[in-house]
Amino acid sequence: MYDEKEISYASIIFAALSNPTRLKILSIISKAKKPLHIKAIAKILKMDYAAIYRHINVLKKANLLQISEVDRSGVLSPLHVEVVKQLIQQEMQ
């Protein structure tokens, strides 16, 4: 049986993964050969920077990506890529 802390954390992760835009963000940064700037993600998805940034904060809170500052700009790197891939593949079956 899971304790309350584990259930709460799992809920945050599943909520973060429940949005198609956030899944697209994770897909883009996990396929990239190097960390990507937030502006690059916004351009790829043809979305407003502020909207992308809000989605990124949800993913960061769920510990699914990290943001590093490079030249006063946020650069994204994925975390737990294999776990996310497994979850998505499990749902596709």
N, C-alpha and C positions, 0 to 999 in steps of 0.2 A: 504494500500500500504506500502511496506517495504522501508526503507531508504537505502542509499548506504552502510552504515556500516553493516546493517543486511544482505543485499544481499552478501556483500563481505565475511562475516563470514560464511554464509550458503554455499557459494562456497568452502571455505576452508574445511568445514566438508564433503561435498559431494565428493570433490577430495580425501580426506583422506580415505573415505569409498569405493572408486571406485577400489581399488586394492585388489585382493584376499589374498595376503600375510598379508596385514594389517587387513583384516577381520578375518583371522585365528588368528592373534596375539590377537585381541580383544576377540575372542571367548575363546581362551586358558586362558587368564588372568581373564575373567569374570566367568569362570567355576572353577577356582582354589579356594581352601579354604583359601589360604593365598597369600600375594603378592609374585610374582615370580621374580627371577633374570633374567636379560637380557640373560645371558649365558644359562639359562635353556630353555628359549624360542628358542634360536638358536639351541640348541641340539634337542628339540622336533621337530622343523621344518626342521632339518638337513640342516641348512643354516649357512653361514659365520656370525660371530658376527657383523662385520662392516655393512653388508647388513641389518641385523635385526635392528641395531642401527639407520640406516638411515630411515627405516620404522617407528620406534618408535618416531623419531623426528617429522615426519609428523603428527603422531597421537597426540603427545604432543602439537604441534602448533594448532591443531584443538580442543584442550581441551577435548580429549577423553580418555586420561590416564594421570597419573602423575608418575614421576620418583623420588624416594627417594634414597638417598645415605645411604647404610648400609655396613660398613666395606670396604669402597672404591669400592663398586660395586653398580650398578644401580638396583633398585628393582621397579617393575611395579605394579601399582594398577589402576583398571579401573575407569573411571568417566562416568556418564550418561549411565549406562549399559541398563537400561530399554528403553531409547529413541532409542538406537542402535538396540536393539531387535525388537522394534516396527517397525522401518524402514525396517529391513530385512524381517520381517513377512509380512509387507504390500506389499513388492515386490514379495513375494512368492504366493500371492493370485491371 
